[in-house]
Amino acid sequence: MEQALSLGVTDSAAIIHILQMPDPEQRKRYAITLAADLAQFERPQPVMDDYDLLLTSLSGKAVIQ
């Protein structure tokens, strides 16, 4: 309750969330596990060089819309 009051929280759902929040060490372990799980979805950024050519006119000036 002291933490909720210091944060200015009065909503009961927010107070329950604060009470059920894991300690910092548990959150750190969860973040590391989540990062490892999400690593399988990492992909390189697409190369946009050809697309950038579409944005320049024949005179070499950028087309602004």
Backbone bond lengths (Angstrom), bond angles and torsions (degrees), N, CA, C in turn:
res aa  C-N    CA-C-N  psi(-1)  N-CA   C-N-CA  omega(-1)  CA-C   N-CA-C  phi
1 M - - - 1.446 - - 1.531 110.09 -
2 E 1.337 116.32 -37.91 1.463 119.25 -179.64 1.530 110.95 -62.13
3 Q 1.337 116.54 -41.37 1.461 120.08 179.28 1.523 110.10 -64.85
4 A 1.316 116.89 -42.83 1.464 120.47 179.46 1.519 110.48 -61.79
5 L 1.319 117.51 -44.07 1.455 120.53 179.91 1.527 111.54 -66.78
6 S 1.341 116.78 -37.21 1.468 119.16 179.24 1.526 111.33 -67.58
7 L 1.339 116.62 -28.02 1.457 121.35 177.22 1.525 112.30 -85.66
8 G 1.321 116.80 -8.73 1.455 120.75 -178.48 1.511 113.15 80.13
9 V 1.329 116.64 21.40 1.463 122.18 -177.53 1.525 109.23 -90.19
10 T 1.331 115.98 130.43 1.461 120.08 177.81 1.527 111.93 -125.93
11 D 1.310 117.43 -10.98 1.461 121.75 -179.09 1.520 109.71 -72.33
12 S 1.320 117.57 134.57 1.469 120.84 -176.82 1.524 112.17 -64.78
13 A 1.329 118.34 -36.36 1.470 120.84 179.10 1.518 110.71 -65.46
14 A 1.332 117.22 -37.95 1.460 120.63 178.39 1.524 110.81 -67.55
15 I 1.308 116.88 -38.46 1.469 120.93 178.32 1.519 110.13 -65.23
16 I 1.325 118.10 -42.46 1.467 121.24 177.19 1.520 110.14 -62.66
17 H 1.329 117.09 -39.69 1.464 120.90 177.60 1.532 110.18 -60.99
18 I 1.314 117.78 -44.82 1.469 121.41 179.03 1.528 110.12 -62.04
19 L 1.322 117.06 -41.16 1.468 120.59 -179.62 1.522 112.12 -65.70
20 Q 1.332 117.40 -34.49 1.464 121.38 -176.77 1.522 113.43 -91.50
21 M 1.334 117.87 -3.21 1.454 121.16 -178.10 1.535 109.74 -68.19
22 P 1.339 116.63 131.99 1.466 119.29 179.27 1.525 111.06 -68.39
23 D 1.319 115.97 161.59 1.459 119.79 179.51 1.538 109.85 -70.43
24 P 1.331 117.72 165.34 1.470 120.63 -176.17 1.527 114.10 -56.69
25 E 1.311 118.50 -35.99 1.470 120.85 179.84 1.526 110.91 -66.11
26 Q 1.333 117.59 -41.38 1.463 121.03 177.57 1.529 110.48 -65.64
27 R 1.330 117.82 -39.93 1.468 120.55 178.18 1.517 110.78 -64.27
28 K 1.325 117.44 -37.36 1.466 121.06 178.97 1.528 110.40 -65.18
29 R 1.334 117.30 -44.48 1.473 120.37 178.29 1.519 110.68 -62.34
30 Y 1.321 116.97 -41.12 1.459 120.88 178.97 1.525 110.40 -63.49
31 A 1.332 117.85 -42.80 1.459 121.46 -179.66 1.525 111.05 -62.96
32 I 1.331 116.91 -40.04 1.468 120.33 179.02 1.523 109.92 -65.51
33 T 1.316 117.69 -43.52 1.460 122.12 178.79 1.526 110.81 -63.57
34 L 1.322 116.12 -43.08 1.461 120.47 -179.80 1.524 110.43 -64.90
35 A 1.327 117.38 -41.13 1.468 120.72 179.42 1.521 110.62 -62.38
36 A 1.329 116.72 -39.70 1.464 119.96 178.66 1.530 110.63 -66.21
37 D 1.325 116.99 -39.51 1.465 120.45 178.91 1.528 111.42 -66.69
38 L 1.321 117.33 -38.53 1.461 120.76 -177.69 1.520 112.54 -78.24
39 A 1.318 118.67 -16.51 1.464 121.79 -178.57 1.526 111.83 -59.90
40 Q 1.326 117.45 -28.01 1.463 120.09 -179.36 1.526 112.23 -66.63
41 F 1.330 117.56 -17.30 1.459 120.98 -178.74 1.522 113.09 -96.31
42 E 1.323 118.19 -1.65 1.458 120.94 -178.76 1.517 110.39 -68.91
43 R 1.321 115.36 135.99 1.455 122.51 179.17 1.525 108.06 -135.19
44 P 1.332 117.66 153.18 1.466 119.07 175.91 1.526 110.37 -68.49
45 Q 1.318 115.77 153.77 1.460 120.75 177.73 1.524 109.29 -67.22
46 P 1.315 117.75 141.96 1.464 119.48 179.25 1.525 110.98 -69.21
47 V 1.321 116.02 149.51 1.463 121.69 176.31 1.530 107.24 -84.25
48 M 1.309 115.74 125.70 1.461 120.39 -174.81 1.523 112.41 -109.73
49 D 1.325 118.42 16.20 1.463 121.47 -176.04 1.525 111.99 -58.49
50 D 1.316 118.14 -45.91 1.464 120.78 -179.53 1.526 111.07 -65.20
51 Y 1.311 116.34 -38.26 1.462 119.85 178.08 1.519 110.40 -65.57
52 D 1.332 117.44 -40.31 1.461 120.78 178.80 1.525 111.53 -60.74
53 L 1.330 117.37 -31.23 1.466 120.53 177.41 1.520 111.52 -63.83
54 L 1.319 117.04 -30.47 1.460 120.61 178.57 1.521 111.67 -68.72
55 L 1.324 116.66 -21.63 1.457 120.49 -176.99 1.521 113.20 -86.79
56 T 1.317 117.78 -3.87 1.463 120.55 178.13 1.524 109.67 -107.37
57 S 1.313 114.96 143.30 1.465 119.05 179.47 1.526 109.33 -83.51
58 L 1.312 116.48 179.29 1.458 121.41 -179.96 1.526 112.15 -63.53
59 S 1.332 117.39 -27.54 1.467 120.20 -179.30 1.523 111.62 -82.61
60 G 1.319 117.41 -4.24 1.452 120.50 178.05 1.520 114.57 91.62
61 K 1.332 116.66 1.23 1.466 119.93 178.54 1.519 108.85 -89.27
62 A 1.291 115.01 147.57 1.460 119.26 178.71 1.522 110.15 -70.01
63 V 1.307 115.82 139.52 1.461 121.26 177.76 1.516 107.67 -87.89
64 I 1.317 116.67 123.05 1.462 121.76 -179.52 1.517 108.13 -111.79
65 Q 1.307 115.52 125.70 1.465 119.47 179.94 1.486 110.51 -107.97
